[in-house]
Amino acid sequence: MATVKRRSTVPYYAAAGTWVIYALLFPLYRVPHFLFVAVVSGVVFFIMNAVCGTVEVTVPDPPKKEESTGNPELDKMIKDGNLAISEMKRLNTSIKDEKISADIDRLEDLSAKIFAQVKSDPSKLPQIRKFMDYYLPTTLKLLNAYDRMGAQGVSGENIDATMQRVESMMGTIVTAFEKQLDMLFGSEAMDISADITVLENMMKREGLSEDTGELHAESGTAAAGQDDIKLEL
């Protein structure tokens, strides 16, 4: 929100009101009558303009124009990601349960990091397609249902059972989001592992390493991270 100065509308209403009041109290059907009212309304306008001057009003900030990255799929991810994080913030404010609120905080943080990673390296977009198409919107759907049911202020078999299922599911969802973020570093982890192996072997050949055994790359863990996350809802 921004505060701007604008000319007050009071002088205009006062001038117009002068015509109305005069017409109600005095005759207004000859040219001299109109001239007299015009002069009086002008004086009223001048006085009220001097008194009121300008006023400060609060206006909403103009909407920020979203810059295109040149990649329609990446632009959609950024737009949908921003909307998802905004919805998480709204739900976090609405939901009063401290445990659920803490889980939403964690989901919001993880989501922002996921989007930042993909934005910096758009080649990772295919890795989060299922996350964007299913896991994220389904999570928001569950949290919205939890919020609506909790706002009813009543206890019932259906409401209580559903809310308990959502509460018990939140830990699994947080873990799934963590794994999704971790998988985005799979290729990088493999590259670093290979670099470490080459460095160790070179140091061994040059006699700069105390290790005399054979060195092997341990890339199995990093490679295994490329599988899709699994979240049973």
ROSE-4610 file (N, C-alpha, C; in Angstrom, 1 decimal, always signed):
// ROSE-4610
residu = [M/M/M/A/A/A/T/T/T/V/V/V/K/K/K/R/R/R/R/R/R/S/S/S/T/T/T/V/V/V/P/P/P/Y/Y/Y/Y/Y/Y/A/A/A/A/A/A/A/A/A/G/G/G/T/T/T/W/W/W/V/V/V/I/I/I/Y/Y/Y/A/A/A/L/L/L/L/L/L/F/F/F/P/P/P/L/L/L/Y/Y/Y/R/R/R/V/V/V/P/P/P/H/H/H/F/F/F/L/L/L/F/F/F/V/V/V/A/A/A/V/V/V/V/V/V/S/S/S/G/G/G/V/V/V/V/V/V/F/F/F/F/F/F/I/I/I/M/M/M/N/N/N/A/A/A/V/V/V/C/C/C/G/G/G/T/T/T/V/V/V/E/E/E/V/V/V/T/T/T/V/V/V/P/P/P/D/D/D/P/P/P/P/P/P/K/K/K/K/K/K/E/E/E/E/E/E/S/S/S/T/T/T/G/G/G/N/N/N/P/P/P/E/E/E/L/L/L/D/D/D/K/K/K/M/M/M/I/I/I/K/K/K/D/D/D/G/G/G/N/N/N/L/L/L/A/A/A/I/I/I/S/S/S/E/E/E/M/M/M/K/K/K/R/R/R/L/L/L/N/N/N/T/T/T/S/S/S/I/I/I/K/K/K/D/D/D/E/E/E/K/K/K/I/I/I/S/S/S/A/A/A/D/D/D/I/I/I/D/D/D/R/R/R/L/L/L/E/E/E/D/D/D/L/L/L/S/S/S/A/A/A/K/K/K/I/I/I/F/F/F/A/A/A/Q/Q/Q/V/V/V/K/K/K/S/S/S/D/D/D/P/P/P/S/S/S/K/K/K/L/L/L/P/P/P/Q/Q/Q/I/I/I/R/R/R/K/K/K/F/F/F/M/M/M/D/D/D/Y/Y/Y/Y/Y/Y/L/L/L/P/P/P/T/T/T/T/T/T/L/L/L/K/K/K/L/L/L/L/L/L/N/N/N/A/A/A/Y/Y/Y/D/D/D/R/R/R/M/M/M/G/G/G/A/A/A/Q/Q/Q/G/G/G/V/V/V/S/S/S/G/G/G/E/E/E/N/N/N/I/I/I/D/D/D/A/A/A/T/T/T/M/M/M/Q/Q/Q/R/R/R/V/V/V/E/E/E/S/S/S/M/M/M/M/M/M/G/G/G/T/T/T/I/I/I/V/V/V/T/T/T/A/A/A/F/F/F/E/E/E/K/K/K/Q/Q/Q/L/L/L/D/D/D/M/M/M/L/L/L/F/F/F/G/G/G/S/S/S/E/E/E/A/A/A/M/M/M/D/D/D/I/I/I/S/S/S/A/A/A/D/D/D/I/I/I/T/T/T/V/V/V/L/L/L/E/E/E/N/N/N/M/M/M/M/M/M/K/K/K/R/R/R/E/E/E/G/G/G/L/L/L/S/S/S/E/E/E/D/D/D/T/T/T/G/G/G/E/E/E/L/L/L/H/H/H/A/A/A/E/E/E/S/S/S/G/G/G/T/T/T/A/A/A/A/A/A/A/A/A/G/G/G/Q/Q/Q/D/D/D/D/D/D/I/I/I/K/K/K/L/L/L/E/E/E/L/L/L]
num = [1/1/1/2/2/2/3/3/3/4/4/4/5/5/5/6/6/6/7/7/7/8/8/8/9/9/9/10/10/10/11/11/11/12/12/12/13/13/13/14/14/14/15/15/15/16/16/16/17/17/17/18/18/18/19/19/19/20/20/20/21/21/21/22/22/22/23/23/23/24/24/24/25/25/25/26/26/26/27/27/27/28/28/28/29/29/29/30/30/30/31/31/31/32/32/32/33/33/33/34/34/34/35/35/35/36/36/36/37/37/37/38/38/38/39/39/39/40/40/40/41/41/41/42/42/42/43/43/43/44/44/44/45/45/45/46/46/46/47/47/47/48/48/48/49/49/49/50/50/50/51/51/51/52/52/52/53/53/53/54/54/54/55/55/55/56/56/56/57/57/57/58/58/58/59/59/59/60/60/60/61/61/61/62/62/62/63/63/63/64/64/64/65/65/65/66/66/66/67/67/67/68/68/68/69/69/69/70/70/70/71/71/71/72/72/72/73/73/73/74/74/74/75/75/75/76/76/76/77/77/77/78/78/78/79/79/79/80/80/80/81/81/81/82/82/82/83/83/83/84/84/84/85/85/85/86/86/86/87/87/87/88/88/88/89/89/89/90/90/90/91/91/91/92/92/92/93/93/93/94/94/94/95/95/95/96/96/96/97/97/97/98/98/98/99/99/99/100/100/100/101/101/101/102/102/102/103/103/103/104/104/104/105/105/105/106/106/106/107/107/107/108/108/108/109/109/109/110/110/110/111/111/111/112/112/112/113/113/113/114/114/114/115/115/115/116/116/116/117/117/117/118/118/118/119/119/119/120/120/120/121/121/121/122/122/122/123/123/123/124/124/124/125/125/125/126/126/126/127/127/127/128/128/128/129/129/129/130/130/130/131/131/131/132/132/132/133/133/133/134/134/134/135/135/135/136/136/136/137/137/137/138/138/138/139/139/139/140/140/140/141/141/141/142/142/142/143/143/143/144/144/144/145/145/145/146/146/146/147/147/147/148/148/148/149/149/149/150/150/150/151/151/151/152/152/152/153/153/153/154/154/154/155/155/155/156/156/156/157/157/157/158/158/158/159/159/159/160/160/160/161/161/161/162/162/162/163/163/163/164/164/164/165/165/165/166/166/166/167/167/167/168/168/168/169/169/169/170/170/170/171/171/171/172/172/172/173/173/173/174/174/174/175/175/175/176/176/176/177/177/177/178/178/178/179/179/179/180/180/180/181/181/181/182/182/182/183/183/183/184/184/184/185/185/185/186/186/186/187/187/187/188/188/188/189/189/189/190/190/190/191/191/191/192/192/192/193/193/193/194/194/194/195/195/195/196/196/196/197/197/197/198/198/198/199/199/199/200/200/200/201/201/201/202/202/202/203/203/203/204/204/204/205/205/205/206/206/206/207/207/207/208/208/208/209/209/209/210/210/210/211/211/211/212/212/212/213/213/213/214/214/214/215/215/215/216/216/216/217/217/217/218/218/218/219/219/219/220/220/220/221/221/221/222/222/222/223/223/223/224/224/224/225/225/225/226/226/226/227/227/227/228/228/228/229/229/229/230/230/230/231/231/231/232/232/232/233/233/233]
x = [+0.8/+0.0/+0.9/+0.4/+1.2/+0.3/+0.9/+0.1/+0.5/-0.6/-0.4/-1.2/-0.8/-1.6/-2.5/-3.7/-4.7/-5.5/-6.0/-6.8/-8.1/-8.5/-9.8/-11.0/-12.0/-13.2/-14.2/-13.9/-14.9/-15.2/-14.3/-14.6/-15.6/-15.5/-16.5/-17.9/-17.9/-19.3/-19.8/-19.0/-19.5/-20.0/-19.3/-19.8/-21.1/-21.2/-22.4/-23.6/-23.2/-24.3/-24.8/-23.9/-24.4/-25.5/-25.4/-26.5/-27.7/-27.6/-28.8/-29.5/-28.7/-29.3/-30.0/-29.3/-29.9/-31.2/-31.2/-32.4/-33.6/-33.3/-34.4/-34.9/-34.0/-34.4/-34.8/-34.2/-34.4/-34.8/-35.4/-35.8/-34.5/-34.6/-33.5/-34.0/-34.5/-35.1/-34.7/-33.8/-33.4/-31.8/-31.3/-29.9/-29.1/-29.6/-28.9/-28.8/-29.9/-29.9/-28.7/-28.6/-27.6/-26.2/-26.0/-24.7/-24.4/-25.4/-25.1/-24.7/-25.4/-25.1/-23.7/-23.4/-22.1/-21.0/-21.2/-20.1/-20.0/-21.2/-21.2/-20.5/-20.9/-20.3/-18.8/-18.4/-16.9/-16.2/-16.8/-16.2/-16.1/-17.2/-17.2/-16.2/-16.0/-15.0/-13.6/-13.4/-12.0/-11.7/-12.7/-12.5/-12.3/-13.1/-13.0/-11.7/-11.3/-10.0/-8.9/-8.9/-7.8/-7.8/-9.0/-9.1/-8.7/-9.2/-9.0/-7.7/-7.4/-6.1/-6.1/-5.0/-4.9/-5.0/-5.4/-5.6/-4.7/-4.3/-3.5/-4.4/-4.3/-5.1/-4.2/-4.7/-3.9/-4.5/-3.6/-4.0/-3.1/-3.7/-3.0/-1.8/-0.7/+0.4/+0.0/+0.5/+0.2/+0.8/+0.0/+0.5/+1.8/+2.7/+4.0/+3.9/+4.5/+4.5/+5.5/+5.0/+5.8/+6.7/+8.0/+9.0/+9.1/+9.1/+9.2/+10.6/+10.8/+12.2/+12.4/+11.4/+11.6/+11.3/+11.0/+10.7/+9.3/+8.3/+6.9/+6.6/+7.3/+7.1/+7.7/+8.9/+9.5/+8.7/+8.1/+7.2/+6.0/+5.5/+4.3/+4.7/+5.9/+6.3/+6.5/+7.1/+7.3/+5.9/+5.0/+3.7/+2.9/+2.9/+2.2/+2.9/+4.2/+4.9/+4.6/+4.6/+4.3/+2.9/+1.9/+0.6/+0.5/+1.2/+1.2/+1.8/+2.9/+3.5/+2.5/+1.9/+0.9/-0.2/-0.7/-1.8/-1.3/-0.1/+0.5/+0.5/+0.9/+0.9/-0.5/-1.5/-2.8/-3.3/-3.1/-3.5/-2.8/-1.5/-0.8/-1.4/-1.8/-2.5/-3.8/-4.6/-5.9/-5.9/-5.0/-5.0/-4.3/-4.9/-4.4/-3.5/-3.6/-2.9/-1.4/-0.6/+0.8/+1.6/+1.2/+2.0/+1.8/+0.5/+0.2/+0.9/+0.9/+1.5/+3.0/+3.6/+5.1/+5.4/+4.5/+4.7/+4.5/+3.5/+3.3/+4.5/+5.1/+6.3/+7.4/+7.6/+8.6/+8.3/+7.0/+6.6/+6.9/+6.6/+6.8/+8.3/+9.1/+10.6/+11.1/+10.7/+11.1/+10.7/+9.4/+8.9/+9.7/+10.0/+10.7/+12.1/+12.7/+14.1/+14.0/+12.9/+12.8/+12.6/+11.7/+11.5/+12.8/+13.5/+14.8/+15.8/+15.9/+16.8/+16.5/+15.2/+14.7/+14.9/+14.6/+14.7/+16.2/+17.1/+18.5/+19.0/+18.3/+18.7/+17.5/+16.9/+15.6/+15.7/+16.9/+17.0/+16.4/+16.2/+15.6/+14.1/+13.5/+12.0/+11.4/+11.8/+11.2/+11.2/+12.1/+12.2/+11.1/+10.5/+9.5/+8.1/+8.0/+6.7/+5.6/+5.9/+4.9/+4.6/+5.7/+5.6/+4.6/+4.7/+3.9/+2.5/+2.4/+1.1/+0.2/+0.9/+0.1/+0.4/+1.6/+2.0/+1.6/+2.1/+1.8/+0.4/-0.4/-1.8/-2.6/-2.3/-3.0/-2.7/-1.5/-1.2/-2.0/-2.1/-2.9/-4.4/-4.8/-6.2/-6.5/-5.6/-5.8/-5.8/-4.8/-4.8/-6.0/-6.5/-7.7/-8.9/-9.0/-10.1/-9.9/-8.7/-8.4/-8.9/-8.5/-8.9/-10.4/-11.1/-12.6/-13.2/-12.8/-13.4/-13.1/-11.9/-11.6/-12.3/-12.7/-13.4/-14.9/-15.4/-16.8/-17.1/-16.1/-16.2/-17.1/-17.2/-18.0/-17.2/-17.5/-16.9/-17.8/-17.4/-18.2/-17.4/-18.0/-17.2/-16.5/-17.1/-16.5/-15.4/-15.7/-14.8/-13.6/-13.8/-12.6/-11.7/-12.4/-11.6/-10.7/-11.3/-10.6/-9.5/-9.7/-8.7/-7.5/-7.8/-6.8/-6.0/-6.6/-5.8/-4.9/-5.4/-4.5/-3.3/-3.6/-2.5/-1.5/-1.9/-1.0/-0.2/-0.8/-0.1/+0.9/+0.9/+1.7/+3.2/+3.6/+5.0/+5.5/+4.6/+5.0/+5.1/+4.2/+4.3/+5.6/+5.9/+7.2/+8.4/+8.4/+9.5/+9.6/+8.4/+8.4/+8.9/+8.6/+9.1/+10.6/+11.1/+12.6/+13.3/+12.7/+13.3/+13.3/+12.2/+12.1/+13.3/+13.5/+14.6/+15.9/+16.1/+17.4/+17.7/+16.6/+16.8/+17.3/+17.0/+17.5/+19.0/+19.6/+21.1/+21.7/+20.9/+21.5/+22.6/+22.4/+23.5/+24.7/+24.5/+25.6/+26.4/+25.7/+26.4/+27.2/+26.7/+27.5/+28.7/+28.6/+29.7/+30.8/+30.3/+31.3/+32.0/+31.2/+31.8/+32.9/+32.6/+33.6/+34.8/+34.6/+35.7/+36.6/+36.0/+36.7/+37.6/+37.0/+37.7/+38.9/+38.7/+39.9/+40.9/+40.5/+41.5/+42.3/+41.6/+42.2/+43.3/+42.9/+43.8/+45.0/+44.8/+45.9/+46.9/+46.3/+47.1/+47.9/+47.3/+47.9/+49.1/+48.9/+50.0/+51.1/+50.8/+51.9/+52.5/+52.1/+52.6/+52.2/+51.1/+50.6/+49.6/+49.2/+48.2/+48.8/+48.3/+48.8/+48.1/+47.0/+46.2/+46.9/+47.2/+47.9/+47.0/+45.8/+44.8/+44.2/+43.5/+42.8/+41.6/+41.2/+40.1/+39.0/+37.8/+36.6/+35.6/+34.9/+33.9/+32.6/+32.1/+30.8/+29.7/+29.2/+28.1/+26.7/+26.7/+25.4/+24.3/+24.7/+23.7/+23.2/+24.1/+23.6/+22.7/+23.1/+22.3/+20.9/+20.9/+19.6/+18.6/+19.1/+18.3/+17.5/+17.7/+17.0/+15.6/+15.2/+13.9/+12.8/+11.6/+10.5/+10.2/+9.8/+9.4/+8.0/+7.7/+6.4/+5.7/+4.5/+3.6/+2.3/+1.9/+0.6/-0.4/-1.4/-2.5/-3.8]
y = [-1.2/+0.0/+1.2/+2.3/+3.5/+4.7/+5.7/+6.9/+8.1/+8.6/+9.7/+10.9/+12.1/+13.3/+13.6/+13.9/+14.2/+15.4/+16.2/+17.4/+16.9/+17.6/+17.3/+17.5/+16.7/+16.9/+17.8/+18.2/+19.0/+20.3/+21.0/+22.3/+22.1/+21.0/+20.8/+20.5/+19.7/+19.5/+20.7/+21.6/+22.8/+23.8/+23.8/+24.7/+24.2/+22.9/+22.4/+22.5/+22.4/+22.5/+24.0/+24.9/+26.3/+26.5/+25.9/+26.0/+25.4/+24.2/+23.6/+24.4/+24.9/+25.6/+26.9/+27.6/+28.8/+28.6/+27.5/+27.2/+26.8/+26.3/+25.9/+27.2/+28.2/+29.3/+30.6/+30.7/+31.9/+31.6/+32.6/+32.4/+32.2/+31.3/+31.0/+30.8/+31.9/+31.8/+33.0/+33.9/+35.0/+35.0/+35.6/+35.6/+36.2/+37.3/+37.8/+36.8/+36.0/+35.0/+34.0/+33.6/+32.6/+33.2/+34.4/+35.1/+35.2/+35.6/+35.8/+34.4/+33.4/+32.1/+31.6/+31.9/+31.5/+32.2/+33.4/+34.2/+33.6/+33.4/+32.9/+31.5/+30.6/+29.3/+29.3/+30.3/+30.4/+30.8/+31.8/+32.2/+31.0/+30.3/+29.1/+28.1/+27.9/+26.9/+27.4/+28.7/+29.2/+29.1/+29.4/+29.3/+27.9/+27.0/+25.6/+24.9/+25.4/+24.9/+25.3/+26.5/+27.1/+26.3/+26.0/+25.3/+23.9/+23.2/+21.7/+21.4/+22.1/+21.8/+20.4/+19.7/+18.3/+17.4/+16.1/+15.1/+13.9/+13.2/+11.9/+10.7/+9.9/+8.8/+7.6/+6.4/+5.2/+4.4/+4.1/+3.3/+2.0/+1.0/-0.3/-0.1/-0.8/-0.8/-1.4/-0.9/-1.5/-2.9/-3.8/-5.2/-5.3/-6.1/-6.3/-7.1/-6.6/-7.4/-8.5/-9.7/-10.9/-10.9/-11.0/-11.1/-12.5/-12.6/-13.9/-14.4/-15.7/-16.2/-16.7/-16.7/-17.2/-18.7/-19.3/-20.7/-20.8/-21.1/-21.1/-22.1/-23.2/-24.2/-23.7/-23.0/-22.5/-21.3/-20.5/-19.4/-19.9/-21.0/-21.6/-22.1/-22.7/-23.2/-22.1/-21.0/-19.8/-19.3/-19.1/-18.6/-19.5/-20.8/-21.7/-21.9/-21.8/-21.9/-20.7/-19.5/-18.3/-18.4/-18.9/-19.0/-20.1/-21.2/-22.2/-21.7/-21.0/-20.5/-19.4/-18.6/-17.6/-18.4/-19.5/-20.2/-20.9/-21.3/-21.9/-20.9/-19.6/-18.6/-18.3/-18.3/-18.0/-19.1/-20.4/-21.5/-21.5/-21.1/-21.1/-20.1/-19.0/-17.9/-18.4/-19.1/-19.6/-20.8/-21.7/-22.9/-22.6/-22.9/-22.6/-23.7/-24.9/-26.0/-25.8/-25.8/-25.5/-26.5/-27.8/-28.8/-28.7/-28.5/-28.3/-27.1/-26.0/-24.8/-24.9/-25.7/-25.9/-26.7/-27.7/-28.5/-27.6/-26.7/-25.8/-24.9/-24.4/-23.6/-24.4/-25.7/-26.5/-26.7/-27.0/-27.2/-25.9/-24.8/-23.5/-23.3/-23.6/-23.4/-24.4/-25.6/-26.6/-26.3/-25.9/-25.5/-24.4/-23.3/-22.2/-22.6/-23.5/-24.0/-24.9/-25.7/-26.5/-25.6/-24.6/-23.6/-22.9/-22.5/-21.7/-22.6/-23.9/-24.8/-24.9/-25.1/-25.3/-24.0/-22.9/-21.6/-21.4/-21.8/-21.6/-22.6/-23.7/-24.8/-25.4/-24.8/-25.2/-26.7/-27.2/-28.6/-29.6/-29.1/-30.0/-30.0/-29.2/-29.1/-30.5/-31.4/-32.7/-33.5/-33.2/-33.9/-33.5/-32.3/-31.9/-31.8/-32.4/-32.4/-33.1/-34.3/-34.9/-34.2/-33.6/-32.8/-31.6/-30.9/-29.8/-30.2/-31.3/-31.7/-32.5/-33.1/-33.9/-33.7/-33.9/-33.8/-32.4/-31.3/-30.0/-29.6/-29.8/-29.4/-30.3/-31.6/-32.5/-32.1/-31.7/-31.3/-30.0/-29.1/-27.9/-28.2/-29.2/-29.6/-30.2/-31.0/-31.6/-30.5/-29.6/-28.5/-27.6/-27.4/-26.6/-27.3/-28.6/-29.4/-29.4/-29.5/-29.4/-28.1/-27.0/-25.7/-25.5/-25.9/-25.8/-26.5/-27.8/-28.6/-28.1/-27.6/-27.0/-25.8/-25.0/-23.8/-24.0/-25.2/-25.5/-25.4/-25.7/-25.5/-26.6/-27.8/-28.9/-30.1/-31.1/-32.4/-33.5/-34.2/-35.3/-36.4/-37.5/-38.7/-38.4/-37.8/-37.5/-36.4/-35.4/-34.3/-34.7/-35.3/-35.7/-36.7/-37.7/-38.8/-38.2/-37.3/-36.7/-35.8/-35.0/-34.1/-34.9/-36.0/-36.9/-37.5/-37.9/-38.5/-37.5/-36.2/-35.2/-34.9/-34.9/-34.6/-35.7/-37.0/-38.1/-38.2/-37.6/-37.6/-36.5/-35.5/-34.3/-34.7/-35.6/-36.0/-36.7/-37.5/-38.2/-37.1/-36.2/-35.1/-34.3/-33.9/-33.2/-34.0/-35.3/-36.1/-36.2/-36.3/-36.4/-35.1/-33.9/-32.7/-32.6/-33.1/-33.1/-34.0/-35.2/-36.1/-35.4/-34.7/-34.0/-33.0/-32.3/-31.3/-32.0/-33.1/-33.8/-34.4/-34.9/-35.5/-34.5/-33.2/-32.2/-32.1/-32.6/-32.5/-33.8/-34.8/-36.1/-36.0/-35.3/-35.2/-34.5/-33.4/-32.7/-33.5/-34.4/-35.2/-36.2/-36.8/-37.7/-37.1/-35.8/-35.1/-34.9/-34.5/-34.2/-35.5/-36.6/-37.8/-38.2/-38.0/-38.4/-37.5/-36.2/-35.3/-35.7/-36.1/-36.5/-37.7/-38.7/-39.9/-39.6/-38.7/-38.3/-37.6/-36.7/-36.0/-36.9/-37.8/-38.8/-39.6/-40.1/-40.9/-40.2/-38.9/-38.1/-37.8/-37.5/-37.3/-38.6/-39.7/-41.0/-41.2/-41.0/-41.2/-40.2/-39.0/-38.0/-38.2/-39.1/-39.4/-38.3/-37.7/-36.6/-37.1/-38.4/-39.0/-40.1/-40.1/-41.2/-42.5/-42.5/-43.7/-44.5/-45.7/-46.6/-47.6/-47.7/-48.7/-48.2/-49.1/-48.7/-47.9/-46.9/-46.0/-46.3/-46.2/-46.5/-45.4/-45.1/-44.1/-44.7/-43.9/-44.4/-43.6/-44.0/-43.2/-43.8/-45.0/-45.7/-44.9/-44.2/-43.5/-42.3/-41.6/-40.4/-40.9/-42.0/-42.5/-42.9/-43.5/-44.0/-42.9/-41.7/-40.5/-40.1/-40.6/-40.2/-40.7/-41.7/-42.3/-41.3/-41.5/-40.6/-40.8/-39.6/-39.7/-40.4/-41.1/-41.8/-41.3/-40.9/-40.3/-40.9/-41.8/-42.5/-41.6/-41.2/-40.3/-41.1]
z = [+0.0/+0.0/+0.0/-0.7/-0.8/-0.5/+0.1/+0.5/-0.5/-1.1/-2.1/-1.7/-2.2/-2.0/-3.2/-2.9/-3.9/-3.5/-4.5/-4.2/-3.6/-2.6/-1.9/-2.8/-2.7/-3.5/-2.8/-1.6/-0.8/-1.5/-2.1/-2.7/-3.9/-4.6/-5.7/-5.2/-4.1/-3.5/-2.9/-2.3/-1.7/-2.7/-3.9/-4.9/-5.5/-5.7/-6.2/-5.2/-3.9/-2.9/-2.8/-3.2/-3.2/-4.2/-5.4/-6.4/-5.9/-5.2/-4.7/-3.6/-2.7/-1.6/-2.1/-3.0/-3.6/-4.3/-5.1/-5.8/-4.9/-3.7/-2.8/-2.1/-1.9/-1.1/-1.8/-3.1/-3.8/-5.3/-6.0/-7.4/-8.2/-9.2/-10.1/-11.5/-12.1/-13.4/-14.3/-13.8/-14.6/-14.7/-15.8/-16.0/-14.8/-14.2/-13.0/-11.9/-11.7/-10.6/-10.9/-12.1/-12.4/-12.3/-12.7/-12.5/-11.0/-10.2/-8.8/-8.2/-8.5/-7.9/-8.4/-9.6/-10.2/-9.4/-9.1/-8.4/-6.9/-6.3/-4.9/-4.9/-5.8/-5.8/-6.1/-6.9/-7.2/-5.9/-5.1/-3.9/-2.9/-2.8/-1.9/-2.3/-3.6/-4.1/-3.7/-3.9/-3.6/-2.1/-1.2/+0.2/+0.7/+0.2/+0.6/+0.1/-1.1/-1.7/-0.9/-0.3/+0.5/+1.8/+2.3/+3.6/+3.6/+2.6/+2.5/+1.8/+0.7/+0.0/-0.5/-0.1/-0.6/+0.6/+0.3/+1.4/+1.0/+2.0/+1.8/+1.8/+0.7/+0.6/+0.4/+0.8/+0.7/-0.5/-1.4/-2.6/-2.7/-3.3/-3.4/-4.3/-4.1/-5.0/-6.3/-7.4/-8.7/-8.8/-9.4/-9.5/-10.2/-9.7/-10.3/-11.5/-12.6/-13.8/-13.7/-14.0/-13.9/-15.1/-14.9/-16.0/-16.5/-17.8/-18.5/-18.5/-18.3/-18.4/-19.8/-20.7/-22.0/-22.1/-21.0/-20.9/-20.4/-21.2/-20.7/-19.5/-19.6/-18.5/-17.2/-17.3/-16.1/-15.6/-16.5/-16.1/-15.3/-15.8/-15.1/-13.7/-13.7/-12.4/-11.4/-11.8/-10.9/-10.5/-11.4/-11.1/-10.1/-10.4/-9.6/-8.2/-8.2/-7.0/-6.1/-6.6/-5.8/-5.2/-6.1/-5.6/-4.5/-4.6/-3.6/-2.3/-2.3/-1.1/-0.5/-1.3/-0.7/+0.0/-0.6/+0.0/+1.3/+1.3/+2.6/+3.7/+3.3/+4.3/+4.9/+3.9/+4.4/+5.3/+4.9/+5.7/+7.1/+7.1/+8.4/+9.3/+8.8/+9.6/+10.1/+9.3/+9.6/+10.6/+10.4/+11.2/+12.5/+13.6/+15.0/+15.6/+15.1/+15.7/+15.5/+16.6/+16.6/+15.8/+15.9/+15.2/+13.7/+13.3/+11.9/+11.4/+12.2/+11.8/+11.5/+12.4/+12.3/+11.0/+10.7/+9.5/+8.3/+8.3/+7.2/+7.0/+8.1/+8.0/+7.3/+7.6/+7.0/+5.5/+5.2/+3.8/+3.0/+3.5/+2.8/+2.5/+3.5/+3.4/+2.3/+2.4/+1.4/+0.0/-0.1/-1.4/-2.1/-1.3/-1.8/-2.3/-1.5/-1.9/-3.2/-3.3/-4.5/-5.7/-5.6/-6.7/-7.1/-6.1/-6.3/-7.1/-6.7/-7.4/-8.8/-9.1/-10.5/-11.3/-10.7/-11.4/-11.8/-10.9/-11.2/-12.3/-12.4/-13.3/-13.9/-15.0/-15.6/-16.1/-16.3/-16.7/-15.7/-14.5/-13.4/-13.4/-14.3/-14.4/-14.4/-15.3/-15.3/-14.0/-13.1/-11.9/-10.9/-11.1/-10.2/-10.8/-12.0/-12.7/-11.9/-11.3/-10.5/-9.2/-8.7/-7.5/-7.7/-8.8/-9.1/-9.5/-10.2/-10.7/-9.7/-8.7/-7.8/-6.3/-5.9/-4.5/-3.9/-4.6/-4.0/-4.0/-5.1/-5.0/-4.1/-4.0/-3.1/-1.7/-1.4/+0.0/+0.4/-0.6/-0.3/-0.2/-0.9/-0.8/+0.6/+1.1/+2.4/+3.5/+3.4/+4.4/+4.3/+3.1/+3.0/+3.7/+3.5/+4.1/+5.6/+6.1/+7.5/+8.1/+7.4/+7.8/+7.9/+6.8/+6.8/+7.9/+8.1/+9.1/+10.5/+10.7/+12.0/+12.4/+11.3/+11.5/+11.9/+11.8/+12.1/+13.6/+14.4/+15.8/+16.5/+15.8/+16.3/+16.2/+17.0/+17.0/+16.5/+15.5/+14.9/+14.3/+14.1/+13.6/+12.3/+11.3/+10.1/+10.2/+10.9/+11.0/+11.8/+12.9/+13.8/+13.1/+12.4/+11.7/+10.6/+9.8/+8.7/+9.2/+10.2/+10.7/+11.3/+12.0/+12.5/+11.4/+10.3/+9.2/+8.6/+8.5/+7.9/+8.9/+10.2/+11.1/+11.1/+11.0/+10.9/+9.6/+8.6/+7.3/+7.1/+7.9/+7.7/+7.8/+8.7/+8.8/+7.5/+7.0/+5.7/+4.6/+4.5/+3.5/+3.6/+4.9/+5.1/+4.6/+4.9/+4.5/+3.0/+2.3/+0.8/+0.2/+0.8/+0.3/+0.5/+1.6/+1.9/+0.8/+0.5/-0.5/-1.8/-2.2/-3.5/-3.6/-2.6/-2.6/-2.7/-2.0/-2.0/-3.4/-4.0/-5.4/-6.4/-6.2/-7.1/-7.1/-6.1/-6.0/-6.4/-6.9/-7.3/-8.2/-9.4/-10.4/-9.9/-9.1/-8.6/-7.6/-6.8/-5.9/-6.6/-7.7/-8.5/-9.1/-9.6/-10.2/-9.1/-7.9/-6.9/-6.4/-6.4/-6.0/-7.0/-8.3/-9.3/-9.2/-8.9/-8.8/-7.6/-6.5/-5.3/-5.6/-6.4/-6.7/-7.6/-8.6/-9.4/-8.6/-7.8/-6.9/-6.0/-5.4/-4.5/-5.3/-6.5/-7.3/-7.7/-8.1/-8.5/-7.4/-6.2/-5.0/-4.6/-4.8/-4.5/-5.5/-6.8/-7.8/-7.6/-7.1/-6.9/-5.5/-4.7/-3.4/-2.4/-2.7/-1.8/-0.8/-0.9/+0.0/+0.8/+2.1/+3.0/+2.8/+2.0/+1.7/+0.6/+0.9/-0.1/-0.7/-0.2/-0.7/-2.0/-2.7/-3.9/-3.6/-4.4/-4.1/-5.1/-4.6/-5.4/-5.2/-6.3/-6.3/-5.6/-4.7/-4.1/-4.6/-5.7/-6.4/-6.3/-5.6/-5.6/-4.9/-3.8/-3.0/-3.8/-4.5/-5.3/-6.4/-7.1/-8.2/-7.7/-6.5/-6.1/-5.8/-5.6/-5.3/-6.5/-7.7/-8.8/-8.9/-8.1/-8.2/-7.7/-8.2/-7.8/-6.3/-5.7/-4.3/-4.3/-3.2/-3.1/-1.9/-2.1/-1.1/-1.2/-0.2/-0.2/+0.5/-0.3/+0.3/+0.4]
